[in-house]
Amino acid sequence: MLGKVNDITGYVLDTKDGEFGQCHDFLFDDRNWTIRYAVVKTAKWLPGQKVLISPVFLGSPDWVNQSIPVNLTRRQIEESPTLEEHAPVSLQYEIDNHEYYALPFYWVNQNMWQARPDSAGVIHPVVEPELPDVDEIEAQEGHLRSTEEVKGYRIIAGDGPVGHVDDFVIDDINWVLRYLVVDTRNWLPGRKVLVSPDWIESVHWVDKDVHLNIDSEVLKNSPEFDLSQPISRNYEIKLYDFYGHPYYWS
C-alpha cells in the first residue's frame, strides 16, 4: 500500500509484546530511494536515545490504529545498539546494528534488498553476515539521507524553480519512496503534484536542490495530487501515462 511519510511519523511501534517508542523519521539510501531504517524515539524506555530498525522487521502500517507492527520483542530493541538522540548515524553504528540483528550489509550491493524482491526475503533464512573490505565500505559512505532533512528541498524544473519537497509517498511492501510530494504554493497556490525519484535528473545535497528533467509547464498540467484521497492504481496509471514513463509495477 502507498502512504505518506508525514502520516506515518508519530506512529507507535507495536512489538511482539507491546508498544515501544514512536516512529520519528526514515533514513533512505539515495542511490535507489530505499528505506534502510525507521528512526525510533524511545523517550519512555530509553531516555535521550534513539534506535534504528530495519524494514525487514516492519509490517504494513495500521492506518486506523496508527501503529506499525514490529517482528521483534521490546527486549531485543532495548538491547540493540542505541544512539544519542541527536547523534549522526556512523558507519560503525550501522555495522554494529547489522551484526546485532544478523542482517547482511546492504551497502555492498546497490540492489534494493540484495538479490531479493522485497525486505522480507532478507532474513528468510538468516545468514551470517560477512564484513566487507574497509575500502569497499568507505567507498559507499554518504548515501544515507533523512526524509525529515530532505523535506523543504527546492524543486528545480528544467526552466527554473517550481516548489519544494513537502512529503514522500512510501510503498510499505518494498519500503521504497515511490514519490516526492511537491508543494508548488509559490508558483501554483494550493497545488501539489507527485514526482517519482526515477524522474529526477540530480540532487545537489549541499545546496538542497532537486533537479528534474521536466519543464515547469509540464508539471503545471500534470495530474493534481489530492492529499485527502488514497493513491489508487488508476491515479498512478494516469500519472505515468501523462509523463510517458513505463509503469514500475509491470
Stockholm file with secondary structure:
# STOCKHOLM 1.0

chainA/1-250         MLGKVNDITGYVLDTKDGEFGQCHDFLFDDRNWTIRYAVVKTAKWLPGQKVLISPVFLGSPDWVNQSIPVNLTRRQIEESPTLEEHAPVSLQYEIDNHEYYALPFYWVNQNMWQARPDSAGVIHPVVEPELPDVDEIEAQEGHLRSTEEVKGYRIIAGDGPVGHVDDFVIDDINWVLRYLVVDTRNWLPGRKVLVSPDWIESVHWVDKDVHLNIDSEVLKNSPEFDLSQPISRNYEIKLYDFYGHPYYWS
#=GR chainA/1-250 SS CEEEHHHHTTCEEEETTEEEEEEEEEEEETTTTEEEEEEEECTTTSTTEEEEECGGGBCCCBTTTTEEEBSSCHHHHHTSCCEETTCCCCHHHHHHHHHHTTCCCGGGCCSTBTTBSSGGGGGSSCCCCCCCCHHHHHTTTTCEEEHHHHTTCEEEETTEEEEEEEEEEEETTTTEEEEEEEECTTTSTTCEEEECGGGEEEEETTTTEEEESSCHHHHHTSCCCCTTSCCCHHHHHHHHHHHTCCCTTC
#=GC SS_cons         CEEEHHHHTTCEEEETTEEEEEEEEEEEETTTTEEEEEEEECTTTSTTEEEEECGGGBCCCBTTTTEEEBSSCHHHHHTSCCEETTCCCCHHHHHHHHHHTTCCCGGGCCSTBTTBSSGGGGGSSCCCCCCCCHHHHHTTTTCEEEHHHHTTCEEEETTEEEEEEEEEEEETTTTEEEEEEEECTTTSTTCEEEECGGGEEEEETTTTEEEESSCHHHHHTSCCCCTTSCCCHHHHHHHHHHHTCCCTTC
//
